[in-house]
C-alpha cells in the first residue's frame, strides 16, 4: 500500500446448526454476525435532509468539489471534470467522518462505483484512501486497492469494489475518495460516482 501525507485532516448471515449429538455440550456456537458499523447510501440527500451530511470536501487543484447527485430516486457521490467550469486540472477529495475501526468484527470495506465517459484512467482516475493517525494538524493516508469501474463496457454501470481489508488500522479512521481529471482535455473529463459505502 502506498503511503502519502494528507494534511486534512452484507453482512452475509450464515446460520449453521449441528445436530450430531443430543448433549448441549456438543452443540456448536453460531458464528457472530458481521454487522456494519458504518453504512452510507446517501438517502438523506434523496429526502432533502442536508443537515445529515457528514462528508468533508477538499479541492487540491481547480475549484470543483465532489457533489451529491440523484438519479432514479437514488443518491450517491458524484464528480465530473466535464461540468462547467471546465478547468485544466482537477484534484478533488471527499472524506467521511471518523469511523472507529476497532468496533468492526472483520475490518472490511465495500462500496459500489461507476464511471461515465472515462477513456484515460491514468489522468482521469478514481482512488480510495484510508486516513489514520489523525491529529488536529496532520494524518497518515494510505491508498487502498479496489475493483474499479470497467472502461469501454458502457457508462454508469455499478461495479462492486470487492472486500477491502482494513485490518492494519486501529482506532478512528476516515474513508476518502479522490478524483483527478481535466475539463479541458477530452481524454480526462469523465465522471465517477460512488454509493453504498459499508464498513463491517
C-alpha positions as CSV (number, residue, x, y, z in Angstrom):
1,X,0.0,0.0,0.0
2,X,1.4,3.4,-0.9
3,X,1.6,5.9,1.9
4,X,1.3,9.6,1.5
5,X,0.8,12.5,3.9
6,X,-2.5,14.3,3.6
7,X,-3.0,17.4,5.8
8,X,-6.7,17.2,6.1
9,X,-7.4,16.3,8.1
10,X,-23.7,-7.9,3.6
11,X,-23.5,-8.9,6.0
12,X,-24.0,-12.5,5.0
13,X,-25.8,-14.4,7.7
14,X,-24.6,-18.0,7.9
15,X,-26.9,-20.0,10.2
16,X,-25.3,-23.3,10.9
17,X,-27.0,-25.9,13.0
18,X,-25.4,-29.2,14.0
19,X,-27.5,-32.0,15.4
20,X,-24.8,-34.7,15.6
21,X,-25.4,-35.2,19.3
22,X,-28.2,-34.8,21.9
23,X,-26.0,-33.3,24.5
24,X,-25.9,-29.4,24.8
25,X,-22.1,-29.6,25.3
26,X,-21.8,-31.0,21.8
27,X,-23.7,-28.1,20.2
28,X,-21.6,-25.7,18.1
29,X,-21.8,-22.0,18.7
30,X,-23.3,-20.0,15.8
31,X,-20.9,-17.5,14.2
32,X,-21.1,-13.8,15.1
33,X,-22.9,-11.6,12.6
34,X,-20.7,-9.2,10.7
35,X,-22.8,-6.1,11.4
36,X,-22.0,-2.9,9.6
37,X,-20.5,-0.2,11.9
38,X,-20.8,2.3,9.1
39,X,-23.2,2.5,6.2
40,X,-23.8,5.4,3.8
41,X,-26.3,5.2,1.0
42,X,-26.9,9.0,0.8
43,X,-30.7,8.6,1.1
44,X,-30.7,11.6,3.4
45,X,-29.9,13.6,0.2
46,X,-32.7,12.0,-1.7
47,X,-35.1,13.0,1.1
48,X,-33.6,16.5,1.3
49,X,-32.2,16.1,4.9
50,X,-29.0,18.0,4.1
51,X,-28.1,18.5,7.8
52,X,-27.2,14.8,7.9
53,X,-24.3,15.3,5.6
54,X,-21.1,14.3,7.5
55,X,-18.7,14.4,4.5
56,X,-16.0,17.0,4.0
57,X,-14.6,18.1,0.7
58,X,-11.0,19.2,-0.1
59,X,-10.2,20.7,-3.5
60,X,-6.4,20.5,-4.3
61,X,-6.5,21.6,-7.9
62,X,-9.2,23.5,-9.7
63,X,-12.4,24.7,-7.8
64,X,-14.7,21.8,-8.1
65,X,-15.7,19.8,-5.1
66,X,-17.4,16.4,-5.0
67,X,-21.2,16.7,-5.0
68,X,-24.2,14.6,-4.2
69,X,-26.5,13.7,-7.1
70,X,-29.8,11.8,-7.5
71,X,-30.8,9.6,-10.4
72,X,-33.9,7.3,-10.4
73,X,-34.6,8.4,-6.8
74,X,-31.2,7.1,-5.7
75,X,-28.5,9.4,-4.4
76,X,-24.7,9.0,-4.5
77,X,-21.3,10.8,-4.5
78,X,-20.6,12.4,-7.9
79,X,-17.6,14.1,-9.6
80,X,-17.4,15.2,-13.2
81,X,-14.5,17.1,-14.7
82,X,-16.7,17.7,-17.8
83,X,-19.1,20.0,-15.9
84,X,-18.6,23.8,-16.0
85,X,-16.3,25.5,-15.2
86,X,-14.0,23.3,-17.3
87,X,-10.7,23.6,-15.7
88,X,-7.2,22.5,-16.8
89,X,-6.6,20.3,-13.8
90,X,-8.9,18.8,-11.1
91,X,-7.8,17.1,-8.0
92,X,-10.7,16.7,-5.5
93,X,-11.2,14.7,-2.3
94,X,-14.2,13.8,-0.3
95,X,-13.7,12.4,3.2
96,X,-16.0,10.6,5.6
97,X,-16.5,11.3,9.3
98,X,-14.4,9.3,11.9
99,X,-15.1,5.6,11.9
100,X,-13.8,3.6,14.9
101,X,-12.5,0.6,13.1
102,X,-12.0,-1.2,16.5
103,X,-15.7,-1.8,16.6
104,X,-15.7,-3.8,13.4
105,X,-15.8,-7.6,13.5
106,X,-13.8,-8.3,10.4
107,X,-12.5,-4.8,9.4
108,X,-13.7,-4.8,5.8
109,X,-14.9,-2.0,3.5
110,X,-17.2,-2.4,0.5
111,X,-18.9,0.1,-1.9
112,X,-20.1,0.4,-5.5
113,X,-18.9,2.8,-8.1
114,X,-19.4,3.7,-11.8
115,X,-17.7,5.7,-14.5
116,X,-19.1,7.7,-17.3
117,X,-17.2,8.6,-20.5
118,X,-13.8,7.9,-18.9
119,X,-11.2,7.0,-21.6
120,X,-8.0,7.6,-19.7
121,X,-7.9,6.1,-16.2
122,X,-4.4,7.3,-15.7
123,X,-5.1,11.0,-15.8
124,X,-8.8,10.7,-15.1
125,X,-8.9,8.3,-12.1
126,X,-10.8,7.4,-9.0
127,X,-8.7,6.5,-5.9
128,X,-9.6,5.2,-2.5
129,X,-7.7,6.0,0.8
130,X,-7.8,5.3,4.5
131,X,-6.8,8.2,6.7
132,X,-5.5,7.3,10.1
133,X,-3.2,8.5,12.9
134,X,-5.4,11.6,12.8
135,X,-4.4,14.7,14.9
136,X,-5.5,18.3,14.7
137,X,-2.8,19.1,12.2
138,X,-1.9,16.0,10.2
139,X,-2.8,12.4,9.3
140,X,-1.3,9.4,7.6
141,X,-3.0,8.5,4.3
142,X,-2.9,5.0,2.8
143,X,-4.0,4.2,-0.8
144,X,-6.2,1.1,-0.9
145,X,-6.8,-1.2,-3.9
146,X,-10.4,-2.0,-5.1
147,X,-12.3,-3.2,-8.1
148,X,-12.7,-0.2,-10.3
149,X,-15.4,0.6,-12.9
150,X,-14.6,-1.0,-16.2
151,X,-13.9,1.2,-19.2
152,X,-15.3,0.6,-22.7
153,X,-18.2,-1.6,-21.4
154,X,-20.9,1.0,-21.1
155,X,-21.3,4.1,-18.9
156,X,-22.8,4.3,-15.4
157,X,-22.8,0.6,-14.7
158,X,-22.3,-0.1,-11.0
159,X,-19.3,-2.2,-10.0
160,X,-18.7,-3.8,-6.6
161,X,-15.5,-2.8,-5.0
162,X,-14.9,-6.3,-3.5
163,X,-13.9,-6.8,0.2
164,X,-11.2,-4.3,1.0
165,X,-9.2,-5.1,4.1
166,X,-8.9,-2.5,6.9
167,X,-7.2,-5.0,9.3
168,X,-4.0,-3.0,9.6
169,X,-5.7,0.1,11.1
170,X,-6.7,0.8,14.7
171,X,-8.9,3.4,16.3
172,X,-10.6,6.2,14.4
173,X,-10.1,6.3,10.6
174,X,-11.7,8.1,7.7
175,X,-12.5,6.8,4.3
176,X,-11.6,9.2,1.4
177,X,-12.2,9.2,-2.4
178,X,-10.1,11.2,-4.8
179,X,-10.7,12.0,-8.4
180,X,-8.2,13.6,-10.8
181,X,-9.1,14.9,-14.3
182,X,-9.2,17.8,-16.7
183,X,-12.2,19.6,-18.1
184,X,-10.1,21.0,-21.0
185,X,-8.7,17.6,-22.0
186,X,-11.3,15.4,-23.7
187,X,-9.4,12.3,-22.7
188,X,-9.6,13.2,-19.0
189,X,-13.0,14.8,-18.5
190,X,-15.0,11.8,-17.3
191,X,-17.4,11.2,-14.4
192,X,-17.2,9.0,-11.3
193,X,-19.9,8.0,-8.9
194,X,-19.8,6.2,-5.5
195,X,-22.6,4.7,-3.4
196,X,-23.5,2.1,-0.7
197,X,-20.3,2.5,1.4
198,X,-20.1,-0.1,4.2
199,X,-17.6,-0.9,6.9
200,X,-18.2,-4.1,8.9
